[in-house]
Amino acid sequence: MTENYLTILAETIRTNWDAPALTDFYLTEDGTAQDTTRGNHYTYGEMYTEVCRVANLLTALGLQKGDHIAICGANSAHWVIAYLAIAKMQGVSVTVMHTLQPDEIAHLVAFSDAKALFTDPDLWSELSPMYRPSLGDLSDVLSLADWTLLSCDKSADNYDTYTIDTRKIYDRYTLHSDTLTEGASVVYPVFWTQ
């Protein structure tokens, strides 16, 4: 097997399933230390489960292998999960700096041919109706805060399936036997398939 960052990450997840992987941190009010009591915290296993969940959501929205999906938001655990979910469903990540002006963000998203965008709700509200028409073929906008749809040109029939209960995820990528088949017994997680 060719080794790339996804195969290295898959092995890291397997061997560190219960270890801490991602934590949002903030500076304390005096700006001197990191406050990890707020925000999201994920072990490698929890991170992978959330990656599967978000990849399934993207698929339910009709996005396919090779589709461009933009991410525009501040550094966070959810930013990383969105990036890995795009890789998992074999999409193309387009990263856009959240510090750009709204017109610049709109131009870059449109220029990239992105079909979906992950962003912060506050940033999405800044992309006033004046800039939204210039976002190109963008059909779905998802919140980096909680994966909800901020805007959607079509409805995902199975959207609720992927957003309600993470403990009951059925992810076609997580089952492995000699072939990827529905109903196979869980032997070990298959993280990314070629």
C-alpha positions as CSV (number, residue, x, y, z in Angstrom):
1,M,0.0,0.0,0.0
2,T,1.2,3.5,-0.9
3,E,1.8,5.5,2.2
4,N,0.4,9.0,2.3
5,Y,-1.0,11.2,5.0
6,L,-4.4,9.4,5.0
7,T,-2.8,6.0,5.6
8,I,-0.5,7.4,8.3
9,L,-3.6,9.0,9.9
10,A,-5.6,5.8,9.7
11,E,-2.8,3.9,11.6
12,T,-2.6,6.7,14.1
13,I,-6.3,6.5,14.7
14,R,-6.2,2.7,15.1
15,T,-3.4,2.8,17.6
16,N,-4.6,5.8,19.6
17,W,-8.4,5.3,19.5
18,D,-8.9,6.6,23.1
19,A,-6.2,9.2,23.2
20,P,-6.9,12.9,22.9
21,A,-6.7,14.1,19.3
22,L,-8.4,17.6,18.9
23,T,-9.1,20.3,21.4
24,D,-10.4,23.8,20.8
25,F,-8.5,26.3,22.9
26,Y,-9.0,30.0,23.7
27,L,-6.8,32.5,25.5
28,T,-8.0,33.4,29.0
29,E,-9.4,36.9,29.5
30,D,-5.9,38.2,30.4
31,G,-4.5,36.6,27.3
32,T,-1.8,34.7,29.1
33,A,-2.9,31.1,29.0
34,Q,-4.9,28.6,27.1
35,D,-8.4,27.9,28.2
36,T,-9.4,24.3,27.2
37,T,-12.6,24.2,29.3
38,R,-14.6,25.7,26.4
39,G,-15.0,24.3,22.9
40,N,-14.9,20.8,21.5
41,H,-12.7,18.0,22.6
42,Y,-12.3,14.7,20.6
43,T,-10.3,11.5,21.1
44,Y,-9.1,9.9,17.9
45,G,-12.1,7.5,18.0
46,E,-14.5,10.3,18.5
47,M,-12.8,12.4,15.8
48,Y,-13.1,9.5,13.3
49,T,-16.8,8.9,14.2
50,E,-17.5,12.6,13.6
51,V,-15.5,12.5,10.3
52,C,-17.7,9.6,9.1
53,R,-20.8,11.4,10.2
54,V,-19.9,14.6,8.2
55,A,-18.7,12.6,5.2
56,N,-22.1,10.8,5.2
57,L,-23.8,14.2,5.4
58,L,-21.9,15.4,2.4
59,T,-22.9,12.3,0.5
60,A,-26.5,12.7,1.5
61,L,-26.5,16.2,0.1
62,G,-25.5,14.7,-3.3
63,L,-21.8,15.6,-3.2
64,Q,-19.6,13.2,-5.0
65,K,-16.0,12.1,-5.4
66,G,-14.0,14.9,-7.0
67,D,-16.4,17.7,-6.0
68,H,-14.8,20.9,-4.7
69,I,-15.8,21.8,-1.2
70,A,-14.6,25.0,0.4
71,I,-13.8,25.5,4.1
72,C,-13.7,29.1,5.4
73,G,-13.5,29.5,9.2
74,A,-11.2,30.0,12.1
75,N,-8.9,27.2,13.2
76,S,-10.9,24.7,15.3
77,A,-11.5,21.0,15.8
78,H,-14.5,21.2,13.5
79,W,-12.3,22.8,10.7
80,V,-10.0,19.7,10.9
81,I,-13.0,17.3,10.9
82,A,-14.5,19.1,7.9
83,Y,-11.2,18.8,6.0
84,L,-10.9,15.1,6.9
85,A,-14.5,14.4,6.0
86,I,-14.0,15.9,2.5
87,A,-10.9,13.7,2.1
88,K,-12.9,10.6,3.3
89,M,-15.6,11.1,0.7
90,Q,-12.8,11.8,-1.8
91,G,-13.8,15.4,-2.5
92,V,-11.4,18.2,-3.1
93,S,-10.8,20.6,-0.2
94,V,-10.6,24.3,-1.0
95,T,-9.3,26.3,2.0
96,V,-10.2,30.0,2.1
97,M,-8.8,32.3,4.7
98,H,-11.6,33.5,7.0
99,T,-9.8,36.9,7.5
100,L,-10.4,38.0,3.9
101,Q,-13.1,40.5,3.0
102,P,-16.5,39.1,2.1
103,D,-16.2,40.0,-1.6
104,E,-12.8,38.3,-1.7
105,I,-14.2,35.1,0.0
106,A,-17.1,35.1,-2.5
107,H,-14.7,35.5,-5.4
108,L,-12.4,32.6,-4.3
109,V,-15.3,30.3,-3.5
110,A,-16.8,30.9,-7.0
111,F,-13.5,30.7,-8.7
112,S,-12.8,27.3,-7.1
113,D,-16.0,25.8,-8.5
114,A,-17.0,24.8,-4.9
115,K,-20.4,23.0,-4.7
116,A,-20.5,23.3,-0.9
117,L,-19.0,25.5,1.8
118,F,-18.2,24.9,5.5
119,T,-18.1,28.2,7.4
120,D,-18.9,29.9,10.7
121,P,-22.4,31.2,11.0
122,D,-21.2,34.7,11.8
123,L,-19.0,34.7,8.7
124,W,-21.9,33.5,6.6
125,S,-24.1,36.4,7.9
126,E,-21.3,38.8,6.8
127,L,-21.6,37.5,3.3
128,S,-24.5,39.7,2.8
129,P,-27.1,39.1,0.1
130,M,-25.0,41.4,-2.1
131,Y,-22.2,38.8,-2.3
132,R,-24.2,35.5,-2.1
133,P,-25.3,35.7,-5.8
134,S,-21.6,35.8,-6.8
135,L,-20.8,32.5,-5.0
136,G,-21.0,30.5,-8.3
137,D,-22.4,27.0,-8.3
138,L,-22.4,26.8,-4.5
139,S,-25.5,24.8,-3.4
140,D,-24.9,23.9,0.2
141,V,-23.5,25.9,3.1
142,L,-22.8,24.0,6.3
143,S,-22.0,25.4,9.8
144,L,-18.6,24.7,11.2
145,A,-20.2,25.1,14.7
146,D,-22.7,22.2,14.5
147,W,-22.9,20.9,10.9
148,T,-26.4,22.4,10.3
149,L,-27.3,23.7,6.9
150,L,-27.1,27.5,6.8
151,S,-28.2,27.5,3.2
152,C,-29.3,24.7,0.8
153,D,-30.6,24.8,-2.8
154,K,-31.9,21.2,-2.5
155,S,-33.1,19.1,0.4
156,A,-31.2,16.0,1.5
157,D,-33.7,13.2,2.0
158,N,-31.6,11.6,4.7
159,Y,-30.3,14.7,6.4
160,D,-31.8,13.9,9.8
161,T,-30.3,10.4,9.7
162,Y,-26.8,12.0,9.7
163,T,-27.4,14.7,12.3
164,I,-29.4,13.2,15.1
165,D,-27.6,10.3,16.8
166,T,-23.9,9.7,16.3
167,R,-24.0,6.5,18.2
168,K,-26.2,4.9,15.5
169,I,-24.1,5.9,12.6
170,Y,-24.1,3.4,9.7
171,D,-21.1,4.3,7.6
172,R,-20.4,2.1,4.6
173,Y,-16.7,2.8,5.0
174,T,-16.4,1.5,8.6
175,L,-17.2,-2.1,7.8
176,H,-14.5,-4.4,6.5
177,S,-14.3,-7.9,5.3
178,D,-12.6,-9.1,2.1
179,T,-14.9,-6.6,0.3
180,L,-16.8,-3.6,1.4
181,T,-20.3,-4.9,1.7
182,E,-23.4,-3.9,3.7
183,G,-23.9,-6.1,6.7
184,A,-20.3,-7.3,7.0
185,S,-19.1,-7.8,10.6
186,V,-16.9,-5.1,12.1
187,V,-13.4,-6.4,12.1
188,Y,-11.6,-3.0,12.2
189,P,-12.3,0.4,10.8
190,V,-11.4,1.1,7.2
191,F,-10.6,4.7,7.3
192,W,-10.1,5.8,3.7
193,T,-10.7,3.7,0.6
194,Q,-9.1,4.2,-2.8
